[in-house]
């Protein structure tokens, strides 16, 4: 993909940083230091993956240039994560996890899709591996779908909006690699957003991967329902979502 006019790549020591200079005028590597941010008044949360066995990742919320931002560090999943927690082999900068997600977010924003704005991506180069981080702009006044359903039931219109939102992405052939109840946000006005596009991509138009996306989401919702005492999801909820999708 071609860099936008507002985008810059800067080499800083062993790090390569891709950033939007409309949001960050002068890059500072401390913006990627979770410990530094956490110790300087920022808010730190832990978020989990939808897949069992994947470790918990730390996300730091901080304010820079009067904008609330979110720092995410990339962690491996699956069995290999026990041995190699946050290192990825290879170093084609354009193919690194954080750069690919940054570019995809910018592309989706250009398509008017409801996603966070990409601020900066960092790749820290080792001898045979790299580590990666991504900073996005926080979508204010939102909760994850999983948190909302732990507190209240959604009506058929609200479920339909979720389905319609997913449809928007599929119409643009955006494949979300981990579409689950934690990666869907709802705001107080009922608007729906998707987040966390690690390993996601633009694919050829094909109904099979789109249906697989929906199946993954339903599996996530059923898992929450099984593991939580109160979780407001049932087959009628899913029917309303699918109706909105159609």
N, C-alpha and C positions, 0 to 999 in steps of 0.2 A: 504494500500500500504506500501511497505517497504522503509525506508529511504535510500537514496543513501549514499555512503561512504563520499561524500563531504557535506552532510547535517547534521545539528545539531539542536537539540531542547534545548533551554535554558530557565530556569525560572528566571525571573527578577522581583522581587516584586510580584504584582498581574498579571503580563503579562507572557505569554508563547510565545517564539519566535522561529520560524523555519527558518533556513537560510542556504545559500550556502557559505561555508567558503572559497571557491575559489574566491568569489566576495566580501565578507566582512570577514576580518580576525578577527576583534574584534567587537562584537555587542554593539551598543549604542542606547538606547531607543530614543534619540533625532532624530534619523533617521525617526521615526514615528510621530514626532511632527511637524505638518504642519505650525504652527505659528513660531516655531523656524526656520524651513527651509526657510520660506518666508521672515523672518527678517534678514536672513544671506546671502542674495544675490541670493536665488533661484527664479525660475520663477514659478508663480502660475497661473493656468488657471481654468476656470469653464467648465464643460462638462455636457451636459444634457442627459437624458434618452430618448429613442425613444417613450416611452409611455406617453401620456398626463397625467398630474396630479402628476408626480413624480418630486420631488424637484431636484435642481441642486446640483451636487457634486463637491467638489474642488479637483483638482489634482495638485500636486506640482512636478515640475521637478527640480532635484538637481544633483550635481556632487559629487561623492564619489569614492575614489581610481581611479580617472581619468575616471570614467564611468558615463555617464548621466543616471540617474535613475528616475523612476516615482513612486510617492507615491499616492496610492488610499485608501480613507477611504470608508468603506461600509455603504451605506444608504438604508433604507427600501423604498419600493415603495408602490403604492396604497393608499387606504384610511387610513390604519394604520400608514402611515408615518407621518401624522399630529399629532399623539399622541406619537409615539415611533420612533423618527427620525433615530436612528442609533444603537439600541439595539436589540439583538436577544436572545431568551430564550433558555435555555438548555446549557449544557457544556460538551459534549463529544468532546475532543480536536480534534480528527481525523475527526469529522463531521462539524467542524466550517467552515464558508464561506471562510475565507482566507486560511486555511490549505488545504481545498479541491481544491481550485483554484491553489494553489502553486504546489500541487502534480500533478494535471492534466497538468499544463504547462510543468513540467519536463517530464512527460510521452510523451506529444506531441513532445517536443524537441527530445526525444530519437527516435521518429518515423520520424524525419526530416520534421516535419510540420512547416510551416512559422508562428511562434508565438513568442511573447516576451520571453526572458529568465527570469525565476522566481529568484528573489534575496532573499527576506525575507518575512515572513508572521508573523503578530502579532495578538494574541488574548488577550484582556484585560478582566479579569474575574471580574464580579460583584457577588452579592449574588444569584440572580436567572437569570442573563443574561450575555452576553458578548458583547464587541465591537471588531471590526476587521479592520485590515489594511493589505495592500499588497504592496510590492515594487517589481517592475520589471525593467528590463533594457530597456531603450528607443530604439525603432527602428528609426534610424536616417534618416533624409531627406525624410520623408513621410508626406502625407496629408490624411485626412479621405476621403472616397469616396463622402460623402455629400459635403465637401468643394470643392473637385475637380469639381464636377458636377455643382456647383454654378458659376464656372469660365469658364469651357470649356466643349466641347463635347468630348466623347470618341469614337474611331473608333471601328469597329466590332471586330478587333483582341484584343483590350484592354478589351472589354466586355467579349470576349471569355476566356481571362485569368482569369477574376474574377470567371466565372463559373467553370473553370478547377480547380481553387484553392479550391472552396467550395467542389468540387467532391473529392479532395484529403482527406479532413476531413471526408466526408461521407464514403469513402472506408475504413477508419480506425474506422468507427462507432462512430465518435466524434459528439455529439449533442451540438450545440451552442444554449444556452437558449435565447439569444437575438441577433439574426443575423439581423443587421440593417445597414443602410448606414453610421453610425458613427463608427461602429465596424469593418469596412474594411479599411485597409490602402493601399495606392499606393505609391511607391517610384519613383524617377526620371528615373529609368531604366525600369519601367513598372512592377516591381515585386509586388505581392499581398500578404498581410498579414491579419490575423484575430486577433483581440484583445478582451479583456473583456469577460472572460469565467466564470464569477460568475454564480453559479447554473448550470453550464454545466456538462456533464458527458460522459462516454463511455457507449453506449447502445447496446442492441442486434440489429443485422442487421434486419432492417425493412423499407420498402419503405415509409410507411405512415409518420413517423416522419421526414424523409428526405425531403419529399415533403412539409410538414408543415414548415420546415426550410426555404425552397425557397419561400413559400407563404408569410411568415413573412417578408422576405427581400423585396419582391415586394411591399407589403403593405407599408413598410417604404419608399421606393423610390417614390411611388405615393403620400404619405403624404407630402414629401418634395416638390414635383412638385406642389401640390395644394397650399402650404403655401408660396412658394417663387416665386418671379416674374420671375427670370431666373433660370431654373434648367433643365439641358440637359439630360432628360430621356424620352423615349417613348416606344411604343410597339416593335419597331425594336431593340432598345437597349436590351430589355428583351429577345427577340428571339435570339440575338447574345449571351447573357449570357447563356441561356439554351442550345444552340448549343455547347458552350464550356464545359458545365457541362456533356453533353452526351458523 
